Amino acid sequence: MDGLDLLKKDWKKREGSLPQLSYNQIYKMLWKRSSSIVKWIFLISIVEFLFWALITVFMADHEYWEEMERIHLKEFTVATYVINYAITFFFIFCFYKNYRKISSTDNAAQLMKNILQTRKTVKYYIGYILISTALVALIYTYFMMDYHVSSTVVDDMEKYSFTPLQWLMFAGIMIGGLAVFLGLIWLFYRVVYGILLRRLNRNYKELKKLEI
């Protein structure tokens, strides 16, 4: 008998003395962990919303709105705030609903379904943040460039315009900067929500094993 067989024999002897968890005990542990994770997703989304709301309040002073009006972006900015807050509230409400569903789940199959739904909601939320940020940034850039072309003057009071090469370089810098900014946002959400989603995914896999 080699060393591996001896280890197996010793493990089998010890196995009988180890505490055995029932199906219900394992399910209850996974249920509690999943409920706690989804609760954290809900709370983080609220904190995130309040953080950006405070930033907006401190940034949007009288001078800011005057600048927005000067470059013809005041109405667009107001509409952007309203739409963004409405959609963010919708996602926060979805996170709350997911938390309530998981908290009241009483079987593994339904819990698995709710976990998948929560993961999908978070991914949609992150996708919305990235896409809306990119669109708003591009629209702001367009209006600022258009204003620059139509109204900027130099000392001799003549219109100033970039050469095609300068416009191309400017566009390249703006697109590159936007790509870096979106990458940082994606990384932030990947870290904050990614950790919680990976834990949810582990719970899902454990539940799947439990159901087999």
Buried (B, 14 or more C-beta within 10 A) or exposed (E): EEEEEEEEEEEEEEEEEEEEEEEEEBBEEBBEBBBBBBBBBBEBBEEBBEEEEEEEEEEBEEEBBEEBEEBEBBEBBEEBEEEBBEBBEEBBEBBBBBBBBBBEBEEBEEBBBBBEBBBEBBEEBBEBBBEBBBEBBEEBBEBBBEBBEEEEEEEEEEEEEEEEEEEEEBEEEBEEEBEEEBEEBBEBBEEBBBEBBEBBEBBBEBBEEBEE
